[in-house]
Amino acid sequence: MHFLNRGLSRGAMSVVVPVSAVTGVALSVLCGVLVLGDRPGPLAWAGIAVTVPALWLVSGGGAGPGHVVTDGLLASAGVAVQYLALGQAGPDSGLWPVAAGRVAAVLLLLPAAAGHTGRLRLPPRRSAEALLIGAGAALGLILYLLAAQRQLLSVAVVLASLYPALPVILGLALLRERVGRGQAVGLIGAAAATVLLTLG
C-alpha cells in the first residue's frame, strides 16, 4: 500500500493501478498453479487470460517514468503476497488472518508515520473519512478471505483484482464521465472474465 499510494501521490494513477493490478494477478495465479497446485478449468483459464488485458485497458494503462512503474511493481508484489497468505488460512482461523494483517501493517508504518506527526493531525471530518476507508479495506479483505476458502485461489485472486473496473463504472453512472474506446473494450472484457471465472 505504501508504494501504491506513493505512485498515486505522484499523479500517475493511469500507470500505477494497471501495473500493480495486472502484475499482482499474474504473480498470484502463477504461484497458485505452480506452487499450490491449483488446476483451473478451461473456462476459468479463459477468464484469467481475458482479465489481464481487460485490467490494463480499463485502467488506461500506459507508459510512465521508471520510478512510477517501479512503485507499481513493488505494490503488485505486496498485493500478491497478501492474496497468497490469506489464501492459506483455513476456515477455522476465522477473521484472525485479516486482523493480524492490519496490526502488522500499522506496526510497519508506525516508524514512517512518527517522522510526520504534524500530518497525522486531521480535522474530525477527515479522520472519519479515513476510518471509513480503512473499514472498507478491511471488509474487502474479509470478503476475499471467505472467497479464497470456497474456491481455487487463482480464481478468487482474479475476481478480486477486477476492482479497477468499479471506479470507471461509478464514474459513468454517477459523474457522467466519458469512457474511451480502450476502456469500453476493457469493461466488456472484465464482464466476460467475471462470467467465465464464475462458470469455470
C-alpha positions in Angstrom: 0.0 0.0 0.0 2.9 2.4 0.7 4.3 2.0 -2.9 0.8 2.2 -4.4 -0.1 5.4 -2.5 3.4 6.8 -3.3 2.8 6.2 -7.0 -0.7 7.7 -6.8 0.6 10.8 -5.0 3.0 11.4 -7.9 -0.1 11.8 -10.2 0.5 8.5 -12.1 -2.8 6.6 -11.4 -3.0 5.5 -15.0 0.3 3.8 -14.7 0.5 2.5 -11.1 -3.0 1.0 -11.0 -2.8 -1.2 -14.1 0.8 -2.2 -13.4 0.0 -3.2 -9.8 -3.3 -4.9 -10.7 -2.1 -6.8 -13.7 1.3 -7.9 -12.2 -0.4 -8.8 -8.9 -2.9 -11.1 -10.8 -0.1 -12.7 -12.8 2.1 -13.4 -9.8 -0.7 -14.8 -7.7 -2.0 -17.0 -10.4 1.4 -18.4 -11.3 2.1 -19.1 -7.6 -1.3 -20.7 -7.2 -0.8 -23.0 -10.2 3.0 -23.8 -9.8 3.3 -23.9 -6.1 -0.1 -24.6 -4.6 -1.3 -27.0 -7.2 -4.4 -25.1 -8.4 -5.9 -26.5 -11.5 -8.4 -24.1 -13.1 -10.8 -25.5 -15.7 -10.8 -24.3 -19.3 -13.4 -21.6 -18.7 -11.5 -20.3 -15.7 -8.3 -20.2 -17.8 -10.1 -18.3 -20.5 -11.3 -15.8 -17.8 -7.8 -15.4 -16.5 -6.5 -14.8 -20.0 -9.1 -12.1 -20.6 -8.6 -10.4 -17.3 -5.0 -9.2 -17.8 -5.7 -7.1 -21.0 -9.1 -6.1 -19.6 -7.5 -4.6 -16.5 -4.9 -2.8 -18.5 -7.5 -1.3 -20.8 -9.9 -0.3 -18.0 -7.2 1.4 -16.1 -6.0 3.3 -19.1 -2.6 1.7 -18.8 0.3 3.3 -20.5 4.0 4.1 -20.2 5.3 6.2 -17.4 8.5 7.3 -15.7 10.7 4.4 -14.5 10.2 5.2 -10.8 6.4 5.2 -11.2 6.5 1.8 -12.9 8.8 0.6 -10.1 6.2 1.7 -7.5 3.5 -0.2 -9.4 5.7 -3.4 -9.5 6.6 -3.2 -5.8 2.9 -2.7 -4.9 1.9 -5.7 -7.0 4.4 -7.9 -5.2 2.9 -6.9 -1.9 -0.6 -7.5 -3.2 0.4 -11.0 -4.4 1.9 -11.8 -1.1 -1.2 -10.7 0.7 -3.5 -12.6 -1.6 -1.4 -15.8 -1.2 -1.0 -15.5 2.5 -4.8 -15.0 3.1 -5.5 -17.9 0.7 -3.5 -20.3 3.0 -5.7 -19.6 6.0 -8.1 -22.4 6.9 -11.8 -21.9 7.6 -11.2 -22.5 11.4 -9.0 -19.4 11.6 -11.9 -17.1 11.5 -11.1 -13.4 10.8 -7.8 -13.6 12.7 -5.7 -13.6 9.4 -7.2 -10.2 8.4 -6.8 -8.8 11.9 -3.2 -9.9 12.1 -2.5 -8.3 8.7 -4.0 -5.0 9.8 -1.9 -5.0 13.0 1.2 -5.9 11.0 0.5 -3.0 8.6 0.1 -0.5 11.4 3.4 -1.7 13.1 5.2 -1.5 9.8 4.0 2.1 9.1 4.5 3.5 12.6 8.2 4.4 12.2 7.5 6.3 9.0 4.4 8.0 10.5 6.4 9.0 13.6 8.5 11.3 11.4 5.4 13.1 10.1 3.3 13.6 13.2 2.1 17.0 12.0 0.4 15.4 9.1 -1.4 13.0 11.3 -3.5 15.7 13.0 -6.6 15.7 10.8 -9.9 17.6 11.2 -12.7 15.4 12.5 -14.3 15.0 9.1 -11.0 13.8 7.5 -10.5 11.4 10.4 -14.0 9.9 9.9 -13.3 9.5 6.2 -10.0 7.8 6.9 -11.7 5.4 9.3 -14.5 4.7 6.8 -11.9 3.9 4.1 -10.0 1.7 6.5 -13.1 -0.2 7.4 -14.0 -0.6 3.7 -10.5 -2.0 3.0 -10.8 -4.5 5.9 -14.3 -5.6 4.7 -12.8 -6.2 1.2 -10.0 -8.4 2.7 -12.6 -10.3 4.8 -14.7 -11.0 1.7 -11.6 -12.1 -0.2 -10.6 -14.4 2.6 -14.0 -16.0 2.6 -13.9 -16.4 -1.2 -10.4 -17.9 -1.2 -11.7 -20.5 1.3 -14.5 -21.6 -1.0 -12.8 -21.8 -4.4 -9.4 -22.0 -6.1 -7.0 -19.3 -5.0 -6.2 -18.4 -8.6 -9.9 -17.8 -9.4 -10.5 -15.8 -6.2 -7.5 -13.6 -6.9 -8.6 -12.7 -10.4 -12.1 -11.9 -9.4 -10.9 -9.7 -6.6 -8.4 -8.0 -8.9 -11.2 -6.7 -11.2 -11.6 -3.8 -8.8 -10.3 -1.1 -11.3 -13.5 -1.6 -13.3 -15.7 -0.4 -10.5 -14.5 3.3 -10.3 -14.9 3.5 -14.1 -18.4 2.2 -13.9 -19.2 4.6 -11.0 -17.8 7.5 -12.9 -20.0 6.6 -15.9 -23.2 6.2 -13.8 -22.8 9.0 -11.2 -20.4 11.6 -12.8 -21.4 11.2 -16.4 -17.8 10.7 -17.4 -16.9 9.7 -20.9 -15.1 6.4 -21.5 -12.6 5.9 -24.3 -12.7 3.1 -26.7 -10.0 1.2 -25.0 -11.7 1.5 -21.6 -15.0 0.3 -23.1 -13.3 -2.8 -24.6 -11.7 -3.4 -21.2 -15.1 -3.1 -19.4 -16.6 -5.7 -21.8 -13.6 -7.9 -21.2 -13.9 -7.6 -17.4 -17.6 -8.6 -17.6 -16.7 -11.5 -19.8 -13.9 -12.6 -17.4 -16.3 -12.4 -14.5 -18.8 -14.7 -16.2 -16.1 -17.2 -17.4 -14.5 -17.3 -13.9 -17.8 -17.8 -12.2 -18.8 -20.6 -14.6 -15.3 -22.2 -14.5 
